[in-house]
């Protein structure tokens, strides 16, 4: 009898507590319901919502979030009416209240589904929430476009994330938007683009599979990913992404140029040469591939072949200043190599012969370096030291003195 008595008391206590909580909830929710019916100050109303979401007694109540979404809808309808009547309206508020509806309904659904799993009761708000939001869904995309065009990437990212995350949520499962919405890949690409522009490099990879389906922006897709890996100091994925970009967008020279630079900077010259030779086998007249090979050959100190391919470039493109630089620099380095290996006896025939070869190479380098100087006068740090030594070797005192002055001025400028 005592056990039955205690059980009855426990049930009564629970019923009383539940009743008290219901009364408190109705009291706290009354201002929200009043706003939903009559409108008013949305900021003050959302202040109440924010307070209640931090309260232990209310923050796990699905009804609170459903009412918050209805408040956002009421404010949105007010702005929408102004749009319809062609009256002045707050664009930011218009879009933010749309976002607020989705934010609170998705929270409501998430919390309610936890309760459904615990109690087995049927969901009360899922269908209501879906019906509230489905017609507003396109406005998330419109907001994303609006803020992207304004280069307000923080807000743009917020709306693109919501557009994609909402479609992937259990609430929208029956709409199957991931499969049926043709704008989904473009939205994922815009999220990638805005995240990149905002410097949020980790977020570039959110919804990456969907963004890859936006074939119109495939070149930028791989560029954003490659640069993001570089900024995140992930060299392994950076290299792989450039390779992927070359495979999928073979006509986009960005990937070849940057992959070549990466290999050259990391001393992987043989790897770079194999890649470039394979591309030249397919496009033997491609000047960019030829120039890439010239750089590799120079870095490998294969000066004779670098001169050969650089002259081929000049024959096809006389405006390529760097090709002149590499020819001149290669002749100069070949001359230095002979001088370094020359015998010590200055009276020997071998020494004299080698000296003549060296001077010949210095003279051959001169016109190319002077042309490079005329084409790139600002690049003093590249041509001035070389011309200084060439004029010195050729005993051209006037021009040597000029180079000496330029180098001194350059050194002072650094200080």
GIGIDA-V639548 format. One record per backbone hydrogen bond with DSSP energy under -0.5 kcal/mol. CO is the residue of the C=O (numbers start at 1). NH is the residue of the N-H. E is the energy in kcal/mol with one decimal. If there is no record, write none. Layout:
co->CO nh->NH e->E
co->CO nh->NH e->E
This chain:
co->1 nh->5 e->-2.4
co->2 nh->6 e->-2.8
co->3 nh->7 e->-2.1
co->4 nh->8 e->-2.3
co->5 nh->9 e->-2.1
co->6 nh->10 e->-2.4
co->7 nh->11 e->-2.3
co->8 nh->12 e->-2.4
co->9 nh->13 e->-2.6
co->10 nh->14 e->-2.5
co->11 nh->15 e->-2.5
co->12 nh->16 e->-2.5
co->13 nh->17 e->-2.9
co->14 nh->18 e->-2.7
co->15 nh->19 e->-2.4
co->16 nh->20 e->-2.6
co->17 nh->21 e->-2.6
co->18 nh->22 e->-2.3
co->19 nh->23 e->-2.3
co->20 nh->24 e->-2.6
co->21 nh->25 e->-2.7
co->22 nh->26 e->-2.6
co->23 nh->27 e->-2.0
co->24 nh->28 e->-2.7
co->25 nh->29 e->-2.9
co->26 nh->30 e->-0.9
co->29 nh->33 e->-2.3
co->30 nh->34 e->-2.4
co->31 nh->35 e->-2.1
co->32 nh->36 e->-2.2
co->33 nh->37 e->-1.7
co->34 nh->38 e->-2.8
co->35 nh->39 e->-2.7
co->40 nh->42 e->-0.9
co->41 nh->45 e->-2.1
co->42 nh->46 e->-2.7
co->43 nh->47 e->-1.4
co->44 nh->48 e->-1.4
co->45 nh->49 e->-1.7
co->46 nh->50 e->-2.7
co->47 nh->51 e->-1.8
co->48 nh->52 e->-2.4
co->49 nh->53 e->-2.3
co->50 nh->54 e->-0.5
co->51 nh->54 e->-0.9
co->52 nh->55 e->-1.2
co->55 nh->58 e->-1.5
co->55 nh->59 e->-2.6
co->58 nh->61 e->-2.2
co->60 nh->62 e->-0.7
co->61 nh->64 e->-1.0
co->61 nh->65 e->-0.9
co->62 nh->66 e->-2.1
co->63 nh->67 e->-2.8
co->64 nh->68 e->-2.1
co->65 nh->69 e->-1.9
co->66 nh->70 e->-1.9
co->67 nh->71 e->-2.1
co->68 nh->72 e->-2.1
co->69 nh->73 e->-2.2
co->70 nh->74 e->-2.4
co->71 nh->75 e->-2.1
co->72 nh->76 e->-2.2
co->73 nh->77 e->-2.7
co->74 nh->78 e->-1.6
co->75 nh->79 e->-1.7
co->76 nh->80 e->-2.7
co->77 nh->81 e->-2.4
co->78 nh->82 e->-1.4
co->79 nh->83 e->-2.0
co->80 nh->84 e->-2.4
co->81 nh->85 e->-2.2
co->82 nh->87 e->-3.3
co->83 nh->86 e->-1.3
co->89 nh->91 e->-0.9
co->90 nh->94 e->-2.6
co->91 nh->95 e->-2.4
co->92 nh->96 e->-2.7
co->93 nh->97 e->-2.3
co->94 nh->98 e->-1.1
co->95 nh->99 e->-2.4
co->96 nh->100 e->-2.7
co->97 nh->101 e->-1.9
co->98 nh->102 e->-1.6
co->99 nh->103 e->-2.8
co->100 nh->104 e->-2.5
co->101 nh->105 e->-2.2
co->102 nh->106 e->-2.4
co->103 nh->107 e->-1.5
co->104 nh->108 e->-2.7
co->105 nh->109 e->-2.7
co->106 nh->110 e->-2.1
co->107 nh->111 e->-2.5
co->108 nh->112 e->-2.6
co->109 nh->113 e->-2.4
co->110 nh->114 e->-1.2
co->111 nh->115 e->-1.6
co->112 nh->116 e->-2.6
co->113 nh->117 e->-2.1
co->114 nh->118 e->-1.5
co->115 nh->119 e->-3.2
co->116 nh->120 e->-2.4
co->125 nh->129 e->-3.4
co->126 nh->130 e->-2.6
co->127 nh->131 e->-2.5
co->128 nh->132 e->-2.0
co->129 nh->133 e->-2.0
co->130 nh->134 e->-2.5
co->133 nh->136 e->-1.7
co->133 nh->137 e->-1.0
co->134 nh->137 e->-0.5
co->136 nh->139 e->-1.4
co->136 nh->140 e->-0.7
co->137 nh->140 e->-1.6
co->137 nh->141 e->-0.8
co->138 nh->142 e->-2.0
co->139 nh->143 e->-2.3
co->140 nh->144 e->-2.2
co->141 nh->145 e->-2.4
co->142 nh->146 e->-2.4
co->143 nh->147 e->-2.6
co->144 nh->148 e->-2.1
co->145 nh->149 e->-2.4
co->146 nh->150 e->-1.3
co->147 nh->152 e->-2.5
co->148 nh->151 e->-1.3
co->151 nh->153 e->-1.4
co->152 nh->156 e->-2.4
co->153 nh->157 e->-2.8
co->154 nh->158 e->-1.6
co->155 nh->159 e->-2.0
co->156 nh->160 e->-2.7
co->157 nh->161 e->-2.6
co->158 nh->162 e->-1.9
co->159 nh->163 e->-2.6
co->160 nh->164 e->-2.0
co->161 nh->165 e->-3.4
co->162 nh->166 e->-2.6
co->163 nh->167 e->-1.1
co->164 nh->168 e->-1.2
co->166 nh->169 e->-1.6
co->169 nh->172 e->-0.9
co->170 nh->173 e->-1.4
co->172 nh->175 e->-1.1
co->172 nh->176 e->-0.9
co->172 nh->177 e->-0.6
co->173 nh->176 e->-1.1
co->176 nh->179 e->-0.8
co->176 nh->180 e->-2.0
co->177 nh->181 e->-2.4
co->180 nh->182 e->-0.8
co->181 nh->184 e->-1.5
co->183 nh->187 e->-2.4
co->184 nh->188 e->-2.2
co->185 nh->189 e->-2.1
co->186 nh->190 e->-2.6
co->187 nh->191 e->-2.1
co->188 nh->192 e->-1.9
co->189 nh->193 e->-2.9
co->190 nh->194 e->-2.9
co->191 nh->195 e->-2.2
co->192 nh->196 e->-2.1
co->193 nh->197 e->-2.6
co->194 nh->198 e->-2.0
co->195 nh->200 e->-2.5
co->196 nh->199 e->-1.3
co->199 nh->201 e->-1.5
co->200 nh->203 e->-0.8
co->200 nh->204 e->-0.7
co->201 nh->204 e->-0.6
co->202 nh->205 e->-1.2
co->203 nh->206 e->-1.6
co->205 nh->208 e->-1.2
co->207 nh->211 e->-2.2
co->208 nh->212 e->-1.8
co->210 nh->213 e->-1.3
co->211 nh->214 e->-1.6
co->213 nh->215 e->-1.8
co->214 nh->217 e->-1.9
co->215 nh->218 e->-1.4
co->217 nh->221 e->-2.3
co->218 nh->222 e->-1.8
co->219 nh->223 e->-1.7
co->220 nh->224 e->-3.2
co->221 nh->225 e->-1.7
co->222 nh->226 e->-2.6
co->223 nh->227 e->-2.7
co->224 nh->228 e->-2.1
co->225 nh->229 e->-2.4
co->226 nh->230 e->-2.0
co->227 nh->231 e->-2.8
co->228 nh->232 e->-1.9
co->229 nh->234 e->-3.1
co->230 nh->233 e->-1.4
co->233 nh->235 e->-0.8
co->234 nh->238 e->-2.0
co->235 nh->239 e->-2.4
co->236 nh->240 e->-1.9
co->237 nh->241 e->-2.5
co->238 nh->242 e->-1.9
co->239 nh->243 e->-2.0
co->240 nh->244 e->-2.6
co->241 nh->245 e->-2.5
co->242 nh->246 e->-2.2
co->243 nh->247 e->-2.0
co->244 nh->248 e->-2.4
co->245 nh->249 e->-2.8
co->249 nh->252 e->-1.9
co->251 nh->253 e->-0.9
co->252 nh->255 e->-1.0
co->252 nh->256 e->-0.6
co->253 nh->257 e->-2.7
co->254 nh->258 e->-2.4
co->255 nh->259 e->-2.3
co->256 nh->260 e->-2.7
co->257 nh->261 e->-2.3
co->258 nh->262 e->-2.3
co->259 nh->263 e->-2.5
co->260 nh->264 e->-2.6
co->261 nh->265 e->-2.8
co->262 nh->266 e->-1.7
co->263 nh->268 e->-2.8
co->264 nh->267 e->-1.0
co->267 nh->269 e->-1.3
co->268 nh->272 e->-2.1
co->269 nh->273 e->-2.6
co->270 nh->274 e->-2.3
co->271 nh->275 e->-2.0
co->272 nh->276 e->-2.4
co->273 nh->277 e->-2.7
co->274 nh->278 e->-1.9
co->275 nh->279 e->-1.6
co->276 nh->280 e->-2.5
co->277 nh->281 e->-1.7
co->278 nh->282 e->-0.8
co->279 nh->282 e->-0.5
co->279 nh->283 e->-2.4
co->283 nh->286 e->-1.7
co->285 nh->287 e->-0.6
co->286 nh->290 e->-2.1
co->287 nh->291 e->-2.8
co->288 nh->292 e->-2.4
co->289 nh->293 e->-2.1
co->290 nh->294 e->-2.3
co->291 nh->295 e->-2.1
co->292 nh->296 e->-1.9
co->293 nh->297 e->-2.9
co->294 nh->298 e->-2.2
co->295 nh->299 e->-2.6
co->296 nh->300 e->-2.0
co->297 nh->302 e->-2.9
co->298 nh->301 e->-1.4
co->301 nh->303 e->-1.4
co->302 nh->306 e->-1.9
co->303 nh->307 e->-2.5
co->304 nh->308 e->-2.0
co->305 nh->309 e->-2.3
co->306 nh->310 e->-2.2
co->307 nh->311 e->-2.3
co->308 nh->312 e->-1.4
co->309 nh->313 e->-1.8
co->310 nh->314 e->-2.2
co->311 nh->315 e->-2.2
co->312 nh->316 e->-1.1
co->313 nh->316 e->-0.6
co->313 nh->317 e->-2.6
co->317 nh->320 e->-1.6
co->319 nh->321 e->-1.5
co->320 nh->323 e->-0.6
co->320 nh->324 e->-1.1
co->321 nh->325 e->-1.8
co->322 nh->326 e->-2.5
co->323 nh->327 e->-2.1
co->324 nh->328 e->-2.6
co->325 nh->329 e->-2.8
co->326 nh->330 e->-2.3
co->327 nh->331 e->-2.4
co->328 nh->332 e->-2.0
co->329 nh->333 e->-2.5
co->330 nh->334 e->-2.5
co->331 nh->335 e->-2.0
co->332 nh->336 e->-2.1
co->333 nh->337 e->-2.2
co->334 nh->338 e->-1.9
co->335 nh->339 e->-2.3
co->336 nh->340 e->-2.6
co->337 nh->341 e->-1.7
co->338 nh->342 e->-0.7
co->339 nh->342 e->-0.6
co->344 nh->346 e->-0.9
co->345 nh->348 e->-1.4
co->348 nh->352 e->-1.9
co->349 nh->353 e->-2.7
co->350 nh->354 e->-2.6
co->351 nh->355 e->-2.5
co->352 nh->356 e->-2.1
co->353 nh->357 e->-2.1
co->354 nh->358 e->-2.5
co->355 nh->359 e->-2.4
co->356 nh->360 e->-2.2
co->357 nh->361 e->-2.2
co->358 nh->362 e->-2.3
co->359 nh->363 e->-2.3
co->360 nh->364 e->-2.0
co->361 nh->365 e->-2.0
co->362 nh->366 e->-1.5
co->363 nh->367 e->-0.8
co->364 nh->368 e->-0.6
co->365 nh->369 e->-2.1
co->366 nh->370 e->-2.5
co->367 nh->371 e->-2.2
co->368 nh->372 e->-2.3
co->369 nh->373 e->-2.3
co->370 nh->374 e->-2.1
co->371 nh->375 e->-2.0
co->372 nh->376 e->-2.6
co->376 nh->379 e->-1.6
co->378 nh->380 e->-1.6
co->379 nh->382 e->-1.4
co->379 nh->383 e->-1.8
co->380 nh->384 e->-2.2
co->382 nh->386 e->-0.6
co->383 nh->387 e->-2.8
co->384 nh->388 e->-2.4
co->385 nh->389 e->-1.7
co->386 nh->390 e->-2.3
co->387 nh->391 e->-3.0
co->388 nh->392 e->-1.7
co->389 nh->393 e->-2.4
co->390 nh->394 e->-2.3
co->391 nh->396 e->-2.7
co->392 nh->395 e->-0.8
co->395 nh->397 e->-1.1
co->396 nh->400 e->-2.5
co->397 nh->401 e->-2.5
co->398 nh->402 e->-1.6
co->399 nh->403 e->-2.4
co->400 nh->404 e->-2.3
co->401 nh->405 e->-2.1
co->402 nh->406 e->-2.2
co->403 nh->407 e->-2.7
co->404 nh->408 e->-2.1
co->405 nh->409 e->-2.3
co->406 nh->410 e->-2.4
co->407 nh->411 e->-2.4
co->408 nh->412 e->-2.2
co->409 nh->413 e->-2.3
co->410 nh->414 e->-1.4
co->411 nh->415 e->-1.3
